[in-house]
Amino acid sequence: MKTRILFAGIATCLLTFGSVSTYAATQGTLGGNSTGSIDITASKGEQAQITELNDIALGNWKTGDPDLIGNDDICVYSSTGAYSVTVTSTNGDSVNKFVLKDGVSEINYNVSWDTDTQGVVGLTEGTVRTGRNGDATSVTCANALNGSTNATLAISIPAATMAAATVGSYSDTLTILINPE
């Protein structure tokens, strides 16, 4: 009976205070020589970095002009190689659209993401796009196909949307979030 109570007490202590660590230095003993041992541990956390970002000026659209298109070649580093991207618009609305504003006037626009190896995917404002491939060895994308960038953020506004827009100067700010996967 005492053995059961003792075992129950030890089990309760282990559950309360956590498991016993397997890392423990072994101390040497006094003698002609002495040997001890220590455990060494290290870890590397996931990291991501986006660089080579530049503002995109789409220009002044006039009646008869084609779609407004602009892009920015960027570098995406992910310590795991894979990453997700989420792009949000400062002016984004409740239906997941990218929006340029001039006061109360608005123009919806399209955003897409292209990697060196995976092709173009359309983005929805505030929605996570998983399964992208970045550079896992160089934060400067030195291993990218063109040596300094490995992804492209593209912006487009259809000519029909511009034709229907009110005269004005429209702007927005995009925030690009990269998470290692």
N, C-alpha and C positions, 0 to 999 in steps of 0.2 A: 504494500500500500504506500509506504514512504517513497519507494522508487517511482511510482506513478505520479505522485505529487511533485517530486523533484523534477521529473521529465516534463510535466505540464508547466512548471515554473520556468524551466529553461526555454521551452517552446514559446511561452508568453514573452519572455525577455527578447528573444530573437525577433518575434513579430513586432514588438514595440520599438526596439532600437535598431532594426534593420539587420541585414545579413553581415556575417563576419567577412572582412576584407581578405582577399587572397594575397595581397601585396604586403610583404613584411620583410624587413631586413633581418639577416641572420648575424648575430654577434659572434665574434671570435672568442676563443678561450685563452686564458693565460698559459703560456708554454714557450718552448724553444722557437716556435713560429706560431702564427695565428691566422686563420682564414675566416673571412666573413663574406656575406653576399648581400647585394642590394638589387631590387627590381628597378628597371628603367621603363618609363612610359612616356608616350608622346601622342599627340593627336593633331589633326588638321581639320579645321572647320570649313564648311562650305563658304565660298566667296563669289561675288559677281562684281563686274565693273562695266559700265558703258562709257565710251569716250568717242572722240571725233564728232561730237554733236555740233551742228551749225543751224542757224535760223534759216527758214525757207521763205523767200519772198516770191510769191506767185506772179507778181506784176499787175499791170493795169489792163483789164479785159475790155475789149471794144466789140460792138455788134459785128458779127461775122467771124470773129476769132474762134479757134478750136477750143477744146477743153483746156482749162488751166491745169498744168501738171508740174510738180516739183518734187525733188527727192533729196535725201541726205544719206550719204554713205557713212556708216558708223562701225565702231568696233565693239563687239560684245565678248567679254571674257567671263567664263564660268568655270570654277575649279572642278566641276564634275563633267564639263563638256556640254551637257544638256542644260537648257534653261526654259523658263516660261517668260512671256512678255505680256504686260498689261499696259495699255495706253489710255490715259484719261485726258479729257478736255476740260479746261477751266470753265468753258461755256457749255459743256455737255448738258443735254436735257434728260428728262426722265425716261426717254425711250431709247437710250443707248446710242445716241447720234453724236457725231463730231460737229460742232457749230462754230462758225465765225460770226462775230457780232460787230455792229456799228450802232451803238445806242440800243434801240429796241429792234432794229432790223437784223435779220439773221440769214445766213447762208449755210446749209448743210454741206459737208464735204466728206470725201472718202479717204480712208487711211489703209495702207497695206504694208506688209512686212515681207521682205525677201532676204533669204540667206544665200550664201555662196553655193550651197549644195542642195537646198530643199525647195526652192521655188517660192513663188509669190502666194501669200495668203491674205485675204481681207481681214481687217480688224473691226471689232465692234467696240465702241467706247466703253471702257471700264470692265471689259470681259477678258479673262485670262486665256491666252493662247499658249498651250503647252507643246512640248516636243520639239523645240527649236535647238539647233546645234551651234555652239559657240566655240571659241578657242579655249582649250583647257591648259595650254602651256605658256601662253604669252599674253600679258595684259595689254600689250600694244598691237596685238593681232599680227605679229611678225610672221606667223605661219599661214595667214590667210592667202587665198588665191592671188590677190593683188598686193599683198604685203603690208597693208595697214588697216583695212576694213573687211568685215565679213558679213555685214547685213546692210540692208537699205530700207529706210522708212520713206514711203512715197505718199504724196498728197495729190488728190485730184478733185476738180470741181467740173462737172459736165457743163458744156456750153449752154445748154437749155436752162440750167440752174442759174448761171450768170445772167442770161438774157432776162430772166424773170426777177432778178434782184433789184432792189432799190439802189440808186446811186449812193456811194459812200466808201469809206475806208474801213475794211473789216479785219478783225484780228482774233487770235486765240492763242493760248499756250497749251502745249501738250506736255504731259508728264509721262515718262517712260520708266516703268518698273521692271527690272530684270531679277528673277529669282532662280537660283540653281535648282536643278531637279535631280 
